[in-house]
Amino acid sequence: MPRQGKATRVAVVGATGSVGRSVLDICARFPDRFKVTALAARSSADSLLELAVRFGARKAFLTEPPAGAAKKFAELGIDMTAGAGGLSEIAELPDADNVVFASSGALAIKSLQLALRAGKDVSLANKESVVAAGPWVMPLVKRPDQLRPLDSEHSAIWQCIRGEPRKELESVTLTASGGPFRDLTLDEMKRVTPEDALKHPVWDMGAKITVDSASLMNKGIECIEAMHLFGLPHDRVRAVIHPGSCVHGIAAFSDGTSKMVAYRPDMRIPAAAALAWPDRLPLAQSSEFAFPGFGAGVSLDFYPPDPARFPCLGIALEAGRKGGAYPPILVGADEFAVRAFLDKRIPFLGISNIIESTLEKYSGPAPSTLEDAIELISLGGRMAGEACASMGG
């Protein structure tokens, strides 16, 4: 927790990615509120060095540093730690109040656990940490709102339920823009290319998550994450298509009322909510953040996803219903299938075929430890590779 009357000290894992940069943008806009003390990335040494210099961070971490990186950092007086072990160090830094996990992948799961055990506030956009390892992460949350969602949809639900008794929460609905293919026919979707899939109509994201958004797998994975974050069973978490992309989440309560949170589709807004909680920062004073209002042509249309054109959503929801080994297997299979599509080894609709085949073939036990769950992610990738090969991919 931040020190009374002092700036919140922030450490960012995944600092060079789009979510990490959104977090840092908020820190830059409110230097009296936030002080960046440490930054981590996978291998983007030059970008990380530039950010460390700009924000005055004295510690940097690179899990896969290129040759000569340590010397560059040292020349500017920045302590750079190499290797995955550095993620454990950043999680427990005494001069970090809020540890932001803005990276993807399972590598950060143990670091997340350490941060929670150390009593840090955690701002989280790492889906794998909860989807694959929820049973070993969520019990470590020590106090309300210690774990703060960074994804726009989960942030919206989190904001909807502020001050509400959790027992009165009936269900949550996550929204999806529908991606670049929401208006295509099934036949048209058979011919789309990776270049087509990477043209998201709303968000600017990395290649993997952009493809997941195009297939709605991302929304299915987010539904599983919501089950863990908000303590809800699978049949009380839903997803709808919302082309207007201004409403990000809806919470329904036991008395028949619902709340929704709407804002411009800009990751800096949920980043601000997570960093500044319980306060709201005065972002709306700037026109780039101000919501245009519902009388300004903002669409409030919602409709159910088409399971024939977007089977990945249903596949993910079924994995969430089954639980156990199936969510981590799903994560690993999806990682492989998306990579195969981007490499043009399989067609777009082949992504769902490979993932479904992988899940159907798995017959092993549920994970009993975090290490088991992480291994299941790898197993899901290997099984997906076998499925791809059998399909000629």
C-alpha positions as CSV (number, residue, x, y, z in Angstrom):
1,M,0.0,0.0,0.0
2,P,1.3,3.6,-0.7
3,R,2.8,5.5,2.2
4,Q,0.5,8.1,3.7
5,G,0.8,11.4,1.9
6,K,3.5,10.2,-0.4
7,A,3.6,9.3,-4.1
8,T,2.7,5.8,-5.0
9,R,5.8,3.9,-6.0
10,V,5.2,1.9,-9.1
11,A,7.0,-1.1,-10.7
12,V,6.0,-2.2,-14.2
13,V,6.5,-5.7,-15.6
14,G,5.9,-5.6,-19.4
15,A,6.8,-1.9,-19.5
16,T,7.5,-1.7,-23.2
17,G,4.2,-3.3,-24.3
18,S,1.0,-1.4,-25.1
19,V,-0.5,-1.9,-21.6
20,G,2.7,-1.0,-19.9
21,R,3.0,2.2,-21.9
22,S,-0.5,3.1,-21.0
23,V,0.3,2.7,-17.3
24,L,3.5,4.8,-17.7
25,D,1.5,7.5,-19.6
26,I,-0.7,7.9,-16.5
27,C,2.4,8.1,-14.3
28,A,3.8,10.8,-16.5
29,R,0.6,12.9,-16.4
30,F,0.5,12.8,-12.6
31,P,4.1,12.9,-11.4
32,D,3.0,14.1,-7.9
33,R,0.9,11.0,-7.5
34,F,3.2,8.3,-9.0
35,K,6.9,7.6,-9.0
36,V,8.2,4.9,-11.3
37,T,10.9,2.9,-9.4
38,A,11.5,-0.2,-11.5
39,L,10.7,-1.5,-15.0
40,A,10.9,-4.9,-16.6
41,A,10.7,-6.3,-20.1
42,R,11.5,-9.4,-22.0
43,S,14.2,-8.4,-24.5
44,S,13.5,-4.8,-25.7
45,A,16.7,-3.3,-24.1
46,D,16.8,0.0,-25.9
47,S,13.1,0.7,-25.3
48,L,13.4,-0.2,-21.7
49,L,16.5,1.9,-21.2
50,E,14.8,4.9,-22.8
51,L,11.8,4.5,-20.4
52,A,14.1,4.0,-17.4
53,V,15.9,7.3,-18.2
54,R,12.7,9.2,-18.9
55,F,11.0,8.1,-15.7
56,G,14.1,8.1,-13.4
57,A,13.8,4.3,-12.6
58,R,16.9,3.1,-11.0
59,K,16.3,-0.6,-11.5
60,A,15.6,-2.5,-14.7
61,F,15.0,-6.1,-15.5
62,L,15.3,-8.0,-18.8
63,T,14.4,-11.7,-18.8
64,E,16.1,-12.3,-22.2
65,P,18.6,-9.5,-22.5
66,P,20.6,-9.0,-25.8
67,A,24.4,-9.0,-25.7
68,G,25.8,-5.8,-24.2
69,A,22.6,-4.6,-22.6
70,A,24.0,-4.6,-19.0
71,K,26.8,-2.2,-20.0
72,K,24.4,0.3,-21.6
73,F,22.4,0.4,-18.4
74,A,25.4,0.6,-16.2
75,E,26.8,3.6,-18.1
76,L,23.7,5.5,-17.2
77,G,23.7,4.5,-13.6
78,I,20.8,2.0,-13.8
79,D,21.0,-1.3,-12.1
80,M,20.0,-3.9,-14.7
81,T,19.2,-7.5,-13.7
82,A,19.2,-10.2,-16.4
83,G,17.2,-13.4,-16.4
84,A,13.8,-14.6,-15.3
85,G,14.9,-14.6,-11.7
86,G,14.7,-10.8,-11.8
87,L,10.9,-11.0,-11.8
88,S,11.0,-12.4,-8.3
89,E,13.1,-9.5,-7.2
90,I,10.9,-6.8,-8.7
91,A,7.8,-8.4,-7.0
92,E,9.4,-7.8,-3.6
93,L,11.2,-4.5,-4.0
94,P,10.9,-2.5,-0.8
95,D,10.5,0.7,-2.9
96,A,7.4,-0.5,-4.8
97,D,3.9,0.0,-3.5
98,N,2.0,-1.1,-6.7
99,V,3.5,-3.8,-8.9
100,V,1.9,-3.8,-12.4
101,F,1.8,-7.0,-14.4
102,A,1.3,-5.8,-18.0
103,S,3.0,-8.7,-19.7
104,S,1.6,-11.8,-21.2
105,G,2.6,-15.4,-20.6
106,A,3.1,-17.7,-17.7
107,L,6.5,-16.5,-16.7
108,A,5.1,-13.8,-14.4
109,I,2.9,-16.1,-12.3
110,K,5.3,-16.8,-9.5
111,S,6.3,-13.1,-9.4
112,L,2.6,-12.2,-9.0
113,Q,2.3,-14.7,-6.1
114,L,5.3,-13.1,-4.4
115,A,3.9,-9.6,-4.8
116,L,0.6,-10.6,-3.3
117,R,2.4,-12.4,-0.4
118,A,4.5,-9.3,0.2
119,G,1.3,-7.3,0.6
120,K,1.9,-5.2,-2.5
121,D,-1.0,-3.7,-4.4
122,V,-1.1,-5.4,-7.8
123,S,-2.5,-4.1,-11.0
124,L,-3.0,-7.1,-13.3
125,A,-3.3,-7.5,-17.1
126,N,-1.7,-10.9,-17.3
127,K,-4.5,-13.3,-18.1
128,E,-2.5,-16.5,-17.8
129,S,-1.9,-15.8,-14.1
130,V,-5.5,-16.1,-13.3
131,V,-6.9,-18.4,-16.1
132,A,-4.3,-21.1,-15.7
133,A,-3.3,-20.5,-12.0
134,G,-6.3,-18.9,-10.4
135,P,-6.5,-21.6,-7.6
136,W,-2.9,-20.7,-6.6
137,V,-3.2,-16.9,-7.0
138,M,-6.6,-15.8,-5.8
139,P,-6.2,-17.2,-2.2
140,L,-3.1,-15.0,-1.8
141,V,-5.2,-11.8,-2.1
142,K,-5.1,-10.4,1.5
143,R,-7.5,-7.5,1.4
144,P,-10.3,-6.0,-0.8
145,D,-9.0,-4.4,-4.0
146,Q,-5.4,-5.5,-3.4
147,L,-5.7,-7.1,-6.9
148,R,-6.9,-4.5,-9.4
149,P,-7.8,-5.5,-12.9
150,L,-6.2,-3.7,-15.8
151,D,-8.0,-5.2,-18.7
152,S,-10.8,-2.8,-19.8
153,E,-13.6,-5.3,-19.3
154,H,-12.6,-6.6,-15.9
155,S,-11.8,-3.0,-14.8
156,A,-15.4,-2.1,-15.8
157,I,-16.9,-4.9,-13.7
158,W,-14.6,-4.1,-10.8
159,Q,-15.8,-0.5,-10.9
160,C,-19.4,-1.6,-11.2
161,I,-19.2,-3.5,-7.9
162,R,-17.4,-0.9,-5.9
163,G,-19.3,-0.6,-2.6
164,E,-21.7,-3.4,-3.5
165,P,-22.1,-6.4,-1.2
166,R,-20.5,-9.3,-3.2
167,K,-23.4,-11.6,-2.3
168,E,-25.8,-9.4,-4.2
169,L,-23.9,-9.8,-7.5
170,E,-25.9,-12.1,-9.8
171,S,-23.9,-12.1,-13.0
172,V,-21.4,-10.1,-15.2
173,T,-21.4,-9.5,-18.9
174,L,-18.2,-8.6,-20.8
175,T,-18.4,-6.8,-24.0
176,A,-16.5,-7.4,-27.3
177,S,-16.2,-5.1,-30.3
178,G,-16.5,-8.2,-32.5
179,G,-13.2,-7.5,-34.1
180,P,-12.5,-7.1,-37.8
181,F,-14.6,-10.0,-38.9
182,R,-17.9,-9.3,-37.0
183,D,-19.8,-8.6,-40.3
184,L,-18.2,-11.3,-42.4
185,T,-20.0,-14.5,-43.5
186,L,-18.6,-17.9,-42.6
187,D,-17.4,-18.4,-46.2
188,E,-15.6,-15.0,-46.1
189,M,-13.9,-15.9,-42.9
190,K,-12.5,-19.0,-44.5
191,R,-10.4,-16.7,-46.7
192,V,-9.1,-14.1,-44.2
193,T,-5.3,-13.7,-43.8
194,P,-3.1,-12.8,-40.8
195,E,-2.9,-9.3,-42.3
196,D,-6.7,-9.0,-42.1
197,A,-6.9,-10.3,-38.6
198,L,-4.3,-7.8,-37.3
199,K,-6.5,-4.8,-38.4
200,H,-8.5,-4.5,-35.2
201,P,-11.2,-1.8,-35.5
202,V,-10.8,-0.4,-32.0
203,W,-7.7,-1.4,-30.1
204,D,-4.0,-1.2,-30.9
205,M,-2.5,-4.4,-29.4
206,G,0.1,-7.0,-29.9
207,A,-0.3,-9.6,-32.7
208,K,-1.3,-12.5,-30.5
209,I,-4.0,-10.8,-28.6
210,T,-5.3,-9.1,-31.7
211,V,-5.8,-12.5,-33.4
212,D,-7.5,-13.7,-30.2
213,S,-9.8,-10.7,-30.4
214,A,-10.7,-11.5,-34.0
215,S,-11.6,-15.1,-33.1
216,L,-13.3,-14.0,-29.8
217,M,-11.0,-16.4,-28.0
218,N,-9.7,-13.4,-26.1
219,K,-13.3,-12.8,-24.8
220,G,-13.6,-16.5,-23.8
221,I,-10.4,-16.4,-21.9
222,E,-11.5,-13.1,-20.2
223,C,-14.7,-14.9,-19.1
224,I,-12.7,-17.6,-17.4
225,E,-10.6,-14.9,-15.8
226,A,-13.8,-13.1,-14.6
227,M,-15.0,-16.3,-12.9
228,H,-11.9,-16.3,-10.7
229,L,-11.7,-12.5,-10.2
230,F,-15.3,-12.1,-9.1
231,G,-15.9,-15.5,-7.6
232,L,-18.7,-16.5,-10.0
233,P,-19.6,-19.9,-11.6
234,H,-19.4,-20.3,-15.4
235,D,-23.1,-19.8,-15.9
236,R,-23.1,-16.3,-14.4
237,V,-20.4,-14.9,-16.7
238,R,-21.4,-13.9,-20.3
239,A,-20.1,-12.1,-23.3
240,V,-21.9,-9.9,-25.9
241,I,-20.9,-8.1,-29.1
242,H,-21.0,-4.3,-28.6
243,P,-19.8,-2.6,-31.8
244,G,-19.9,0.8,-30.2
245,S,-17.1,-0.3,-27.9
246,C,-18.0,2.3,-25.2
247,V,-19.6,0.0,-22.6
248,H,-16.9,-2.3,-21.3
249,G,-18.7,-4.3,-18.6
250,I,-22.2,-4.8,-17.1
251,A,-22.9,-6.2,-13.6
252,A,-26.4,-7.5,-12.7
253,F,-27.6,-7.6,-9.1
254,S,-30.1,-9.6,-7.1
255,D,-32.8,-6.9,-7.1
256,G,-33.0,-6.9,-10.9
257,T,-30.9,-3.8,-11.5
258,S,-27.7,-3.6,-13.6
259,K,-24.8,-1.2,-13.7
260,M,-22.6,-0.6,-16.7
261,V,-19.3,1.3,-17.0
262,A,-18.7,3.3,-20.2
263,Y,-15.7,5.2,-21.4
264,R,-13.6,5.8,-24.5
265,P,-11.8,2.7,-25.6
266,D,-8.4,3.8,-24.2
267,M,-6.3,1.5,-21.9
268,R,-5.1,4.6,-20.0
269,I,-8.5,4.9,-18.3
270,P,-8.5,1.5,-16.6
271,A,-4.8,2.0,-15.9
272,A,-5.7,5.2,-14.0
273,A,-8.5,3.4,-12.1
274,A,-6.1,0.7,-10.9
275,L,-3.2,3.0,-10.0
276,A,-5.2,5.7,-8.2
277,W,-7.8,3.6,-6.4
278,P,-9.9,4.6,-4.5
279,D,-9.6,8.0,-6.2
280,R,-10.5,8.9,-9.7
281,L,-8.0,11.0,-11.6
282,P,-9.2,14.2,-13.5
283,L,-8.6,12.7,-16.9
284,A,-11.9,14.1,-18.4
285,Q,-10.5,17.6,-18.3
286,S,-8.6,16.6,-21.5
287,S,-10.6,16.1,-24.7
288,E,-8.8,12.9,-25.5
289,F,-10.3,11.2,-22.5
290,A,-13.7,12.9,-22.1
291,F,-16.6,10.7,-22.9
292,P,-18.8,12.2,-25.7
293,G,-22.0,11.3,-24.0
294,F,-25.0,9.1,-24.9
295,G,-26.7,11.9,-26.9
296,A,-23.7,12.3,-29.2
297,G,-24.3,9.3,-31.5
298,V,-22.8,6.7,-29.1
299,S,-24.3,3.3,-29.9
300,L,-25.7,1.1,-27.2
301,D,-26.4,-1.9,-29.4
302,F,-25.6,-5.4,-28.0
303,Y,-26.1,-8.8,-29.6
304,P,-25.1,-12.4,-28.9
305,P,-22.0,-13.8,-30.7
306,D,-22.6,-16.2,-33.6
307,P,-21.3,-19.6,-32.4
308,A,-20.9,-20.8,-36.0
309,R,-18.6,-17.9,-37.0
310,F,-16.9,-17.6,-33.6
311,P,-16.5,-21.1,-32.1
312,C,-13.5,-20.1,-30.0
313,L,-15.7,-18.3,-27.5
314,G,-17.8,-21.4,-26.9
315,I,-14.7,-23.6,-26.7
316,A,-13.2,-21.3,-24.0
317,L,-16.5,-21.1,-22.0
318,E,-16.7,-24.9,-22.0
319,A,-13.1,-25.1,-20.8
320,G,-14.1,-22.7,-18.0
321,R,-17.1,-24.9,-17.1
322,K,-14.9,-28.0,-16.9
323,G,-12.2,-26.3,-15.0
324,G,-9.2,-28.3,-13.7
325,A,-6.7,-29.0,-16.5
326,Y,-8.8,-27.5,-19.3
327,P,-8.1,-23.8,-18.8
328,P,-4.3,-24.2,-18.8
329,I,-4.5,-26.7,-21.7
330,L,-6.6,-24.1,-23.6
331,V,-4.0,-21.4,-23.0
332,G,-1.2,-23.5,-24.4
333,A,-3.2,-24.7,-27.3
334,D,-4.3,-21.2,-28.2
335,E,-0.7,-19.9,-28.1
336,F,0.4,-22.6,-30.6
337,A,-2.6,-22.2,-32.9
338,V,-2.4,-18.5,-33.2
339,R,1.3,-18.7,-33.9
340,A,0.6,-21.3,-36.6
341,F,-2.0,-19.0,-38.2
342,L,0.4,-16.0,-38.1
343,D,3.0,-18.2,-39.8
344,K,0.4,-19.0,-42.4
345,R,0.5,-22.7,-41.6
346,I,-3.2,-23.0,-41.0
347,P,-6.3,-20.9,-42.0
348,F,-8.1,-18.7,-39.5
349,L,-10.9,-21.2,-38.8
350,G,-8.2,-23.8,-38.2
351,I,-7.4,-22.1,-34.9
352,S,-10.6,-23.3,-33.3
353,N,-10.3,-26.7,-34.9
354,I,-6.8,-27.3,-33.4
355,I,-7.8,-26.0,-29.9
356,E,-11.0,-28.1,-29.8
357,S,-9.2,-31.2,-30.9
358,T,-6.5,-30.6,-28.3
359,L,-9.1,-30.3,-25.5
360,E,-11.0,-33.3,-26.6
361,K,-7.9,-35.5,-26.6
362,Y,-6.8,-34.6,-23.1
363,S,-7.7,-37.2,-20.5
364,G,-5.3,-36.6,-17.7
365,P,-5.8,-35.3,-14.2
366,A,-6.4,-31.8,-13.0
367,P,-3.4,-30.0,-11.7
368,S,-2.6,-30.3,-8.0
369,T,0.1,-27.7,-7.9
370,L,1.1,-24.5,-9.6
371,E,3.9,-26.3,-11.3
372,D,1.4,-28.8,-12.7
373,A,-0.7,-26.0,-14.1
374,I,2.3,-24.4,-15.8
375,E,3.3,-27.7,-17.3
376,L,-0.2,-28.2,-18.6
377,I,0.2,-24.9,-20.6
378,S,3.3,-26.4,-22.2
379,L,1.5,-29.7,-22.8
380,G,-1.4,-27.9,-24.4
381,G,1.0,-26.3,-26.9
382,R,2.7,-29.7,-27.7
383,M,-0.7,-31.4,-28.2
384,A,-1.8,-28.5,-30.4
385,G,1.3,-29.0,-32.5
386,E,0.5,-32.7,-33.0
387,A,-3.1,-31.8,-33.9
388,C,-1.8,-29.2,-36.4
389,A,0.6,-31.8,-38.0
390,S,-2.3,-34.3,-38.3
391,M,-4.3,-31.6,-40.1
392,G,-1.4,-31.0,-42.5
393,G,-0.4,-27.7,-41.0
